[in-house]
Amino acid sequence: MLNRAVHRSALLLSVVIAVLGGLAIAALTWWVMWELLGAKAETPNQVDLTKIALSVTAGVGGAVALVVAYRRQRDNERGRFAEVFGAAATQLGNPDVAVRLAGVYAMAGVADEFSARGRRQQCVDVLCGYLRLPYAPDEGASHLVSKSQRIEDAGTAVERVYHYRQNDRQVRETIVRVITEHLRSSAEVSWSACDFDFSDAAFENADFRYTVFAGRNTRFSNAMFTGGRATSFEKTAFLGKRVTFRGAMFRGATTSFDHARFSHARVARSERDSAGTTFIDATFGGPVSFDGAEFGGARTAFTRAKFAGERSGFANAKFTAELTSFERAIFDGDRVTFTGAEFFGSRLVFTSARFYSDATSFDCAHLGGNTRWRSGRTQEVNFSRAEYHGKVSFADAVFGGRSAVFVGGDFFGEISFRRAVFDAREISFERPKAWVGVNFDWNETPDTKPANILPEQWPPVPAENLPERTT
């Protein structure tokens, strides 16, 4: 009853506005004819006045009719959306797998038909919401709907019954396929402008290649990626203000972000802390590649990320975000590659990072830039308190910007800075925790060490071996 009253009030208000608008236009027309076109020089007769009045009445009536027709069409469209959306949602909740599969396509059809952003977003939210439901991959292909398990607890037998959605793997794979088809350039109807929330979702053999996420928010927080085939985001474009893989787990055979692009338009100062690309606390349990990827915008954060696969690659990747952070990241496995990578943002942070892999390469990388268009030089390249074990190479790397800091580093292994170019204004290797197996071009001739590198007395003395200061 209340909704109907509100609807009638809105319609009445629209009609009143149309009538007043029509009268205002008629009055303006009369004034123009009377004052500017010389109509007052010849007084209109009764027939002319009647024609004018009828024309004004017809115009106002037409405006009212258009308003009523528009409102009726909008209400019919709203009612139809509610009807088809409800039917598709009901199908998605059906226990039978065939009905749920039909519901996926029905919901996609509703999203395609109703182009209004709010309604399409509502359909996308339902599909994403299905992927966020609890899911047991081991039972994903099961034809069973429930399974019982008998457990002995302190001499008492307890029977537990677990319920599953029948053959849910097929439904989930269909949802992912439908979504990705609508995010590629070949899509007849694009959903790229929508927000996608895949938080806590479970993906098996996910294939997001060549997709475009251009909505304000794209979330894969705490998502789980598994499967015997590759998880692929190859050449995917993330163009929204917030892209997050915080806490995501990548446990598939391989993971590829090759040539992916993470960038967004300029953001307001108040949004800088939340905007950007986030892989904070993400875990890569298998081989992962970001080769050729581009990271721009306000922030790129791999803080506390864990790279434990056989190979972790960032070869020829470009980092141009204002802040790029690998703080406290752990690099393990057989090989880590930053070969040819370019870091030209305002700040680059590897503070307390741990390089434990058998071989880590920053060969030919550019860490910091002396000139940046519109932004000036890199302010900070920070490797303070980082740990280097195994074979770590910065051969032919270029260090630019205002400062490069390696203070408090734990150097223990085969660490090479051969042929590295130190263009930063100041570079410090002071107070290392350990200094074993570190090679520079001037090791044999310390007098040839560049003056911008500290400490002045070379090689650096580990902090625990420094003489105590006396006052």
URKAJO-V929758 format. One record per residue. N is the residue number from 0. SS is DSSP state (H for helix, E for strand, - for the rest). BURIAL is b if it has 16 or more other C-alpha atoms within 10 Angstrom, else e. D_LAST is the distance of its C-alpha to the last C-alpha in whole Angstrom. Layout:
n->N ss->SS burial->BURIAL d_last->D_LAST
n->N ss->SS burial->BURIAL d_last->D_LAST
This chain:
n->0 ss->- burial->e d_last->86
n->1 ss->H burial->e d_last->83
n->2 ss->H burial->e d_last->82
n->3 ss->H burial->e d_last->86
n->4 ss->H burial->e d_last->86
n->5 ss->H burial->e d_last->82
n->6 ss->H burial->e d_last->84
n->7 ss->H burial->e d_last->87
n->8 ss->H burial->e d_last->85
n->9 ss->H burial->e d_last->83
n->10 ss->H burial->b d_last->86
n->11 ss->H burial->e d_last->88
n->12 ss->H burial->e d_last->85
n->13 ss->H burial->b d_last->85
n->14 ss->H burial->b d_last->89
n->15 ss->H burial->e d_last->88
n->16 ss->H burial->e d_last->86
n->17 ss->H burial->b d_last->88
n->18 ss->H burial->b d_last->91
n->19 ss->H burial->e d_last->89
n->20 ss->H burial->e d_last->88
n->21 ss->H burial->b d_last->91
n->22 ss->H burial->b d_last->93
n->23 ss->H burial->e d_last->90
n->24 ss->H burial->e d_last->91
n->25 ss->H burial->b d_last->94
n->26 ss->H burial->e d_last->94
n->27 ss->H burial->e d_last->91
n->28 ss->H burial->e d_last->94
n->29 ss->H burial->e d_last->97
n->30 ss->H burial->e d_last->95
n->31 ss->H burial->e d_last->94
n->32 ss->H burial->e d_last->98
n->33 ss->H burial->e d_last->99
n->34 ss->H burial->e d_last->97
n->35 ss->H burial->e d_last->96
n->36 ss->- burial->e d_last->99
n->37 ss->- burial->e d_last->101
n->38 ss->H burial->e d_last->103
n->39 ss->H burial->e d_last->103
n->40 ss->H burial->e d_last->106
n->41 ss->- burial->e d_last->108
n->42 ss->- burial->e d_last->108
n->43 ss->- burial->e d_last->108
n->44 ss->- burial->e d_last->112
n->45 ss->H burial->e d_last->112
n->46 ss->H burial->e d_last->112
n->47 ss->H burial->e d_last->109
n->48 ss->H burial->e d_last->107
n->49 ss->H burial->e d_last->108
n->50 ss->H burial->e d_last->107
n->51 ss->H burial->e d_last->103
n->52 ss->H burial->e d_last->103
n->53 ss->H burial->e d_last->104
n->54 ss->H burial->e d_last->102
n->55 ss->H burial->b d_last->99
n->56 ss->H burial->b d_last->100
n->57 ss->H burial->e d_last->100
n->58 ss->H burial->b d_last->96
n->59 ss->H burial->b d_last->95
n->60 ss->H burial->b d_last->97
n->61 ss->H burial->e d_last->96
n->62 ss->H burial->b d_last->92
n->63 ss->H burial->b d_last->92
n->64 ss->H burial->e d_last->94
n->65 ss->H burial->e d_last->91
n->66 ss->H burial->b d_last->89
n->67 ss->H burial->b d_last->91
n->68 ss->H burial->e d_last->91
n->69 ss->H burial->e d_last->87
n->70 ss->H burial->b d_last->86
n->71 ss->H burial->e d_last->89
n->72 ss->H burial->e d_last->88
n->73 ss->H burial->e d_last->84
n->74 ss->H burial->e d_last->85
n->75 ss->H burial->e d_last->87
n->76 ss->H burial->e d_last->84
n->77 ss->H burial->e d_last->82
n->78 ss->H burial->e d_last->84
n->79 ss->H burial->e d_last->85
n->80 ss->H burial->b d_last->81
n->81 ss->H burial->e d_last->81
n->82 ss->H burial->e d_last->84
n->83 ss->H burial->e d_last->83
n->84 ss->H burial->b d_last->79
n->85 ss->H burial->e d_last->80
n->86 ss->H burial->e d_last->82
n->87 ss->H burial->b d_last->80
n->88 ss->H burial->b d_last->77
n->89 ss->H burial->e d_last->80
n->90 ss->H burial->b d_last->81
n->91 ss->H burial->b d_last->77
n->92 ss->- burial->e d_last->77
n->93 ss->- burial->e d_last->80
n->94 ss->- burial->e d_last->80
n->95 ss->- burial->e d_last->82
n->96 ss->H burial->b d_last->80
n->97 ss->H burial->e d_last->83
n->98 ss->H burial->b d_last->83
n->99 ss->H burial->b d_last->79
n->100 ss->H burial->b d_last->79
n->101 ss->H burial->e d_last->82
n->102 ss->H burial->b d_last->79
n->103 ss->H burial->b d_last->77
n->104 ss->H burial->b d_last->79
n->105 ss->H burial->b d_last->80
n->106 ss->H burial->b d_last->77
n->107 ss->H burial->b d_last->76
n->108 ss->H burial->b d_last->80
n->109 ss->H burial->b d_last->79
n->110 ss->H burial->b d_last->76
n->111 ss->H burial->b d_last->77
n->112 ss->H burial->e d_last->80
n->113 ss->- burial->b d_last->78
n->114 ss->- burial->e d_last->76
n->115 ss->- burial->e d_last->74
n->116 ss->H burial->e d_last->71
n->117 ss->H burial->e d_last->71
n->118 ss->H burial->b d_last->73
n->119 ss->H burial->b d_last->72
n->120 ss->H burial->b d_last->69
n->121 ss->H burial->b d_last->70
n->122 ss->H burial->b d_last->72
n->123 ss->H burial->b d_last->69
n->124 ss->H burial->b d_last->67
n->125 ss->H burial->b d_last->70
n->126 ss->H burial->b d_last->70
n->127 ss->H burial->b d_last->66
n->128 ss->H burial->b d_last->66
n->129 ss->H burial->b d_last->69
n->130 ss->H burial->b d_last->66
n->131 ss->- burial->b d_last->63
n->132 ss->- burial->e d_last->66
n->133 ss->- burial->e d_last->65
n->134 ss->- burial->b d_last->66
n->135 ss->- burial->e d_last->66
n->136 ss->H burial->e d_last->66
n->137 ss->H burial->e d_last->68
n->138 ss->H burial->b d_last->71
n->139 ss->- burial->b d_last->71
n->140 ss->- burial->e d_last->74
n->141 ss->- burial->e d_last->76
n->142 ss->- burial->e d_last->79
n->143 ss->- burial->e d_last->79
n->144 ss->- burial->e d_last->78
n->145 ss->E burial->e d_last->77
n->146 ss->E burial->e d_last->75
n->147 ss->E burial->e d_last->75
n->148 ss->E burial->e d_last->73
n->149 ss->E burial->e d_last->74
n->150 ss->E burial->e d_last->71
n->151 ss->E burial->e d_last->71
n->152 ss->E burial->e d_last->68
n->153 ss->- burial->e d_last->68
n->154 ss->- burial->e d_last->72
n->155 ss->E burial->e d_last->73
n->156 ss->E burial->e d_last->74
n->157 ss->E burial->e d_last->73
n->158 ss->E burial->e d_last->74
n->159 ss->E burial->e d_last->72
n->160 ss->E burial->e d_last->74
n->161 ss->E burial->e d_last->72
n->162 ss->E burial->e d_last->73
n->163 ss->- burial->b d_last->73
n->164 ss->- burial->b d_last->74
n->165 ss->- burial->b d_last->77
n->166 ss->- burial->b d_last->76
n->167 ss->H burial->b d_last->73
n->168 ss->H burial->b d_last->72
n->169 ss->H burial->e d_last->75
n->170 ss->H burial->b d_last->74
n->171 ss->H burial->b d_last->70
n->172 ss->H burial->b d_last->71
n->173 ss->H burial->e d_last->74
n->174 ss->H burial->b d_last->71
n->175 ss->H burial->b d_last->69
n->176 ss->H burial->e d_last->71
n->177 ss->H burial->e d_last->73
n->178 ss->H burial->b d_last->70
n->179 ss->H burial->b d_last->68
n->180 ss->H burial->b d_last->72
n->181 ss->- burial->b d_last->71
n->182 ss->- burial->b d_last->68
n->183 ss->- burial->b d_last->69
n->184 ss->- burial->e d_last->71
n->185 ss->- burial->e d_last->74
n->186 ss->- burial->e d_last->74
n->187 ss->- burial->e d_last->77
n->188 ss->- burial->e d_last->75
n->189 ss->- burial->b d_last->72
n->190 ss->- burial->b d_last->69
n->191 ss->- burial->b d_last->66
n->192 ss->- burial->b d_last->66
n->193 ss->- burial->b d_last->65
n->194 ss->- burial->b d_last->62
n->195 ss->E burial->b d_last->62
n->196 ss->E burial->b d_last->60
n->197 ss->- burial->b d_last->60
n->198 ss->- burial->b d_last->58
n->199 ss->- burial->b d_last->58
n->200 ss->- burial->b d_last->61
n->201 ss->E burial->b d_last->62
n->202 ss->E burial->b d_last->63
n->203 ss->E burial->b d_last->65
n->204 ss->- burial->b d_last->65
n->205 ss->- burial->b d_last->64
n->206 ss->E burial->b d_last->65
n->207 ss->- burial->b d_last->64
n->208 ss->- burial->b d_last->64
n->209 ss->- burial->b d_last->65
n->210 ss->- burial->b d_last->65
n->211 ss->E burial->b d_last->63
n->212 ss->E burial->b d_last->62
n->213 ss->- burial->b d_last->62
n->214 ss->- burial->b d_last->61
n->215 ss->- burial->b d_last->58
n->216 ss->E burial->b d_last->57
n->217 ss->E burial->b d_last->58
n->218 ss->E burial->b d_last->56
n->219 ss->- burial->b d_last->56
n->220 ss->- burial->b d_last->53
n->221 ss->- burial->b d_last->53
n->222 ss->- burial->b d_last->57
n->223 ss->E burial->b d_last->58
n->224 ss->E burial->b d_last->59
n->225 ss->E burial->b d_last->61
n->226 ss->- burial->b d_last->64
n->227 ss->- burial->e d_last->65
n->228 ss->- burial->e d_last->65
n->229 ss->- burial->b d_last->63
n->230 ss->E burial->b d_last->61
n->231 ss->E burial->b d_last->61
n->232 ss->- burial->b d_last->60
n->233 ss->- burial->b d_last->61
n->234 ss->- burial->b d_last->61
n->235 ss->- burial->b d_last->60
n->236 ss->E burial->b d_last->59
n->237 ss->E burial->b d_last->57
n->238 ss->- burial->b d_last->58
n->239 ss->- burial->b d_last->57
n->240 ss->- burial->b d_last->54
n->241 ss->E burial->b d_last->53
n->242 ss->E burial->b d_last->53
n->243 ss->E burial->b d_last->52
n->244 ss->- burial->b d_last->52
n->245 ss->- burial->b d_last->49
n->246 ss->- burial->b d_last->49
n->247 ss->- burial->b d_last->52
n->248 ss->E burial->b d_last->53
n->249 ss->E burial->b d_last->55
n->250 ss->- burial->b d_last->56
n->251 ss->- burial->b d_last->59
n->252 ss->- burial->b d_last->60
n->253 ss->E burial->b d_last->58
n->254 ss->E burial->b d_last->57
n->255 ss->E burial->b d_last->57
n->256 ss->- burial->b d_last->56
n->257 ss->- burial->b d_last->57
n->258 ss->- burial->b d_last->57
n->259 ss->- burial->b d_last->57
n->260 ss->E burial->b d_last->56
n->261 ss->E burial->b d_last->53
n->262 ss->- burial->b d_last->53
n->263 ss->- burial->b d_last->54
n->264 ss->- burial->e d_last->55
n->265 ss->- burial->e d_last->53
n->266 ss->- burial->e d_last->52
n->267 ss->- burial->e d_last->51
n->268 ss->H burial->e d_last->47
n->269 ss->H burial->e d_last->48
n->270 ss->H burial->e d_last->49
n->271 ss->- burial->e d_last->46
n->272 ss->- burial->e d_last->44
n->273 ss->- burial->e d_last->47
n->274 ss->- burial->b d_last->49
n->275 ss->E burial->b d_last->49
n->276 ss->E burial->b d_last->49
n->277 ss->E burial->b d_last->47
n->278 ss->- burial->b d_last->47
n->279 ss->- burial->b d_last->45
n->280 ss->- burial->b d_last->45
n->281 ss->- burial->b d_last->48
n->282 ss->E burial->b d_last->49
n->283 ss->E burial->b d_last->50
n->284 ss->- burial->b d_last->52
n->285 ss->- burial->b d_last->54
n->286 ss->E burial->b d_last->54
n->287 ss->E burial->b d_last->53
n->288 ss->E burial->b d_last->53
n->289 ss->- burial->b d_last->52
n->290 ss->- burial->b d_last->53
n->291 ss->- burial->b d_last->54
n->292 ss->- burial->b d_last->53
n->293 ss->E burial->b d_last->52
n->294 ss->E burial->b d_last->49
n->295 ss->- burial->b d_last->49
n->296 ss->- burial->b d_last->49
n->297 ss->- burial->b d_last->46
n->298 ss->E burial->b d_last->45
n->299 ss->E burial->b d_last->45
n->300 ss->E burial->b d_last->43
n->301 ss->- burial->b d_last->43
n->302 ss->- burial->b d_last->40
n->303 ss->- burial->b d_last->40
n->304 ss->- burial->b d_last->44
n->305 ss->E burial->b d_last->44
n->306 ss->E burial->b d_last->46
n->307 ss->- burial->b d_last->48
n->308 ss->- burial->b d_last->51
n->309 ss->- burial->b d_last->52
n->310 ss->E burial->b d_last->51
n->311 ss->E burial->b d_last->49
n->312 ss->E burial->b d_last->50
n->313 ss->- burial->b d_last->49
n->314 ss->- burial->b d_last->50
n->315 ss->- burial->b d_last->51
n->316 ss->- burial->b d_last->50
n->317 ss->E burial->b d_last->49
n->318 ss->E burial->b d_last->46
n->319 ss->- burial->b d_last->46
n->320 ss->- burial->b d_last->45
n->321 ss->- burial->b d_last->43
n->322 ss->E burial->b d_last->41
n->323 ss->E burial->b d_last->41
n->324 ss->E burial->b d_last->39
n->325 ss->- burial->b d_last->39
n->326 ss->- burial->b d_last->36
n->327 ss->- burial->b d_last->36
n->328 ss->- burial->b d_last->39
n->329 ss->E burial->b d_last->40
n->330 ss->E burial->b d_last->42
n->331 ss->- burial->b d_last->44
n->332 ss->- burial->b d_last->47
n->333 ss->- burial->b d_last->49
n->334 ss->E burial->b d_last->48
n->335 ss->E burial->b d_last->46
n->336 ss->E burial->b d_last->47
n->337 ss->- burial->b d_last->45
n->338 ss->- burial->b d_last->47
n->339 ss->- burial->b d_last->48
n->340 ss->- burial->b d_last->47
n->341 ss->E burial->b d_last->46
n->342 ss->E burial->b d_last->43
n->343 ss->- burial->b d_last->43
n->344 ss->- burial->b d_last->42
n->345 ss->- burial->b d_last->39
n->346 ss->E burial->b d_last->37
n->347 ss->E burial->b d_last->37
n->348 ss->E burial->b d_last->35
n->349 ss->- burial->b d_last->35
n->350 ss->- burial->b d_last->32
n->351 ss->- burial->b d_last->32
n->352 ss->- burial->b d_last->35
n->353 ss->E burial->b d_last->36
n->354 ss->E burial->b d_last->38
n->355 ss->- burial->b d_last->40
n->356 ss->- burial->b d_last->43
n->357 ss->- burial->b d_last->45
n->358 ss->E burial->b d_last->44
n->359 ss->E burial->b d_last->43
n->360 ss->E burial->b d_last->44
n->361 ss->- burial->b d_last->42
n->362 ss->- burial->b d_last->44
n->363 ss->- burial->b d_last->45
n->364 ss->- burial->b d_last->44
n->365 ss->E burial->b d_last->43
n->366 ss->E burial->b d_last->39
n->367 ss->- burial->b d_last->39
n->368 ss->- burial->b d_last->41
n->369 ss->- burial->b d_last->40
n->370 ss->- burial->e d_last->43
n->371 ss->- burial->e d_last->45
n->372 ss->- burial->e d_last->48
n->373 ss->- burial->e d_last->48
n->374 ss->- burial->e d_last->44
n->375 ss->- burial->e d_last->42
n->376 ss->- burial->b d_last->40
n->377 ss->- burial->b d_last->38
n->378 ss->- burial->b d_last->35
n->379 ss->E burial->b d_last->33
n->380 ss->E burial->b d_last->34
n->381 ss->E burial->b d_last->31
n->382 ss->- burial->b d_last->31
n->383 ss->- burial->b d_last->28
n->384 ss->- burial->b d_last->28
n->385 ss->- burial->b d_last->31
n->386 ss->E burial->b d_last->32
n->387 ss->E burial->b d_last->35
n->388 ss->E burial->b d_last->37
n->389 ss->E burial->b d_last->40
n->390 ss->E burial->b d_last->41
n->391 ss->E burial->b d_last->39
n->392 ss->E burial->b d_last->40
n->393 ss->- burial->b d_last->39
n->394 ss->- burial->b d_last->42
n->395 ss->- burial->b d_last->43
n->396 ss->- burial->b d_last->41
n->397 ss->E burial->b d_last->40
n->398 ss->E burial->b d_last->37
n->399 ss->- burial->b d_last->37
n->400 ss->- burial->b d_last->36
n->401 ss->- burial->b d_last->33
n->402 ss->E burial->b d_last->31
n->403 ss->E burial->b d_last->31
n->404 ss->E burial->b d_last->28
n->405 ss->- burial->b d_last->28
n->406 ss->- burial->b d_last->24
n->407 ss->- burial->b d_last->24
n->408 ss->- burial->b d_last->27
n->409 ss->E burial->b d_last->29
n->410 ss->E burial->b d_last->31
n->411 ss->E burial->b d_last->33
n->412 ss->E burial->b d_last->36
n->413 ss->E burial->b d_last->38
n->414 ss->E burial->b d_last->36
n->415 ss->E burial->b d_last->38
n->416 ss->- burial->b d_last->37
n->417 ss->- burial->b d_last->39
n->418 ss->- burial->e d_last->41
n->419 ss->- burial->b d_last->39
n->420 ss->E burial->b d_last->39
n->421 ss->E burial->b d_last->35
n->422 ss->- burial->b d_last->36
n->423 ss->- burial->b d_last->34
n->424 ss->- burial->e d_last->32
n->425 ss->E burial->b d_last->28
n->426 ss->E burial->b d_last->28
n->427 ss->E burial->b d_last->25
n->428 ss->- burial->b d_last->25
n->429 ss->- burial->b d_last->21
n->430 ss->- burial->b d_last->20
n->431 ss->- burial->b d_last->24
n->432 ss->- burial->b d_last->24
n->433 ss->E burial->b d_last->27
n->434 ss->E burial->b d_last->28
n->435 ss->E burial->e d_last->31
n->436 ss->E burial->e d_last->34
n->437 ss->E burial->b d_last->33
n->438 ss->E burial->e d_last->35
n->439 ss->- burial->b d_last->35
n->440 ss->- burial->e d_last->37
n->441 ss->- burial->e d_last->34
n->442 ss->- burial->e d_last->33
n->443 ss->- burial->e d_last->35
n->444 ss->- burial->e d_last->33
n->445 ss->H burial->e d_last->30
n->446 ss->H burial->e d_last->30
n->447 ss->H burial->e d_last->33
n->448 ss->- burial->b d_last->31
n->449 ss->- burial->e d_last->31
n->450 ss->- burial->e d_last->29
n->451 ss->- burial->e d_last->29
n->452 ss->E burial->b d_last->27
n->453 ss->E burial->b d_last->24
n->454 ss->- burial->e d_last->22
n->455 ss->- burial->b d_last->22
n->456 ss->- burial->e d_last->22
n->457 ss->- burial->b d_last->25
n->458 ss->- burial->b d_last->26
n->459 ss->- burial->b d_last->23
n->460 ss->- burial->b d_last->21
n->461 ss->- burial->b d_last->22
n->462 ss->H burial->e d_last->19
n->463 ss->H burial->e d_last->19
n->464 ss->H burial->e d_last->19
n->465 ss->- burial->e d_last->16
n->466 ss->- burial->e d_last->13
n->467 ss->- burial->e d_last->10
n->468 ss->- burial->e d_last->7
n->469 ss->- burial->e d_last->4
n->470 ss->- burial->e d_last->0
